[in-house]
Amino acid sequence: MRKISFMILVLVLIATITACGNVSEPTNSVSSDAEEITKASADASVAEENEKTQNASFLIAYFTMPEDVDTEGIDANSGASIVVEDGVIMENVEYIAAIIQQTIEGDLFQIETTKTYLLDHEPLVDQAAEEQEENARPELSTHIENIDQYDTIFLGYPNWWGDMPMAVYSFLEEYDLSGKTIIPFCPHGGSGFSGTVWEISNLQPNAQVSEDGLTISRNDVADAKDEIVAWVQNLGF
Ligand SMILES: Cc1cc2nc3c(=O)[nH]c(=O)nc-3n(C[C@H](O)[C@H](O)[C@H](O)COP(=O)(O)O)c2cc1C
């Protein structure tokens, strides 16, 4: 009888130990779940950080001047110097910059001046010619806080008198872009880039100025979305 009681006791003990073992399992699995969650959130924040770094490495800097254009009756079309898309009016350079940004997710930056420009076409043309003759450096009212975070700079400007607007000279002289890649883009009325790519290299001799920049006739900009996207994708980033 004592023997039987002892056996029962042993069996109860074994059952208890086994049960305890089972109880501890969920604890292990909770801790491994927690480890998984911690790892997943660490992975997510690394991915987020990478994404930020990736976004931050592209700067899309551009200069444009909104000429006074009668937009009445214009729909998804180019009024020479503007693009109207979904009711939003954009200058040609601004439009190309926006498509680049949508494609590659960089930071947009508009080069602006403290001085004002005349927005009617003819007076603006004269004003631009005057600035060029004077080799002026218009003072800029917008500045980039930390240029070092960017490896690649898309630089957009309209062709003005076969050259860049002088405000773009001011921009290129304000920063040291050594070691960075500069990719120009330029809508025009027939002159393409003129000598501007060389001019950029001259102002930033230690930057790599891409020969694969994009130049589009102002008459084609409104229909050039696919071309712009394909161009950005083919740059190999
Ligand atoms: C002051 C001025 C000068 C220009 N000079 C030229 C030129 O020499 N060659 C050319 O092809 N286009 C010239 N254009 C046309 C612009 O390059 C073209 O309209 C461009 O799309 C303007 O872009 P935006 O509207 O974004 O500023 C000139 C336009 C302006 C306002």
PDBQT file of the ligand as one rigid body, heavy atoms in Angstrom, charges set to zero:
ROOT
HETATM    1  C1  LIG A 301      14.400  86.673 -70.415  1.00  0.00    +0.000 C 
HETATM    2  C2  LIG A 301      14.237  85.487 -71.305  1.00  0.00    +0.000 A 
HETATM    3  C3  LIG A 301      15.237  85.175 -72.222  1.00  0.00    +0.000 A 
HETATM    4  C4  LIG A 301      15.135  84.027 -73.001  1.00  0.00    +0.000 A 
HETATM    5  N1  LIG A 301      16.148  83.714 -73.858  1.00  0.00    +0.000 NA
HETATM    6  C5  LIG A 301      16.094  82.541 -74.553  1.00  0.00    +0.000 A 
HETATM    7  C6  LIG A 301      17.174  82.151 -75.397  1.00  0.00    +0.000 A 
HETATM    8  O1  LIG A 301      18.161  82.856 -75.570  1.00  0.00    +0.000 OA
HETATM    9  N2  LIG A 301      17.082  80.954 -76.025  1.00  0.00    +0.000 N 
HETATM   10  C7  LIG A 301      16.002  80.131 -75.885  1.00  0.00    +0.000 A 
HETATM   11  O2  LIG A 301      15.997  79.064 -76.451  1.00  0.00    +0.000 OA
HETATM   12  N3  LIG A 301      14.965  80.489 -75.083  1.00  0.00    +0.000 NA
HETATM   13  C8  LIG A 301      14.968  81.666 -74.423  1.00  0.00    +0.000 A 
HETATM   14  N4  LIG A 301      13.928  82.016 -73.615  1.00  0.00    +0.000 N 
HETATM   15  C9  LIG A 301      12.778  81.103 -73.480  1.00  0.00    +0.000 C 
HETATM   16  C10 LIG A 301      12.825  80.306 -72.181  1.00  0.00    +0.000 C 
HETATM   17  O3  LIG A 301      14.015  79.582 -72.057  1.00  0.00    +0.000 OA
HETATM   18  C11 LIG A 301      11.642  79.339 -72.123  1.00  0.00    +0.000 C 
HETATM   19  O4  LIG A 301      10.440  80.047 -72.294  1.00  0.00    +0.000 OA
HETATM   20  C12 LIG A 301      11.584  78.541 -70.834  1.00  0.00    +0.000 C 
HETATM   21  O5  LIG A 301      10.661  77.512 -70.989  1.00  0.00    +0.000 OA
HETATM   22  C13 LIG A 301      11.177  79.370 -69.632  1.00  0.00    +0.000 C 
HETATM   23  O6  LIG A 301      11.037  78.540 -68.529  1.00  0.00    +0.000 OA
HETATM   24  P1  LIG A 301      10.261  79.032 -67.210  1.00  0.00    +0.000 P 
HETATM   25  O7  LIG A 301       8.897  79.436 -67.668  1.00  0.00    +0.000 OA
HETATM   26  O8  LIG A 301      10.204  77.895 -66.279  1.00  0.00    +0.000 OA
HETATM   27  O9  LIG A 301      11.010  80.187 -66.626  1.00  0.00    +0.000 OA
HETATM   28  C14 LIG A 301      13.979  83.196 -72.884  1.00  0.00    +0.000 A 
HETATM   29  C15 LIG A 301      12.960  83.553 -71.997  1.00  0.00    +0.000 A 
HETATM   30  C16 LIG A 301      13.089  84.691 -71.218  1.00  0.00    +0.000 A 
HETATM   31  C17 LIG A 301      11.994  85.050 -70.265  1.00  0.00    +0.000 C 
ENDROOT
TORSDOF 0
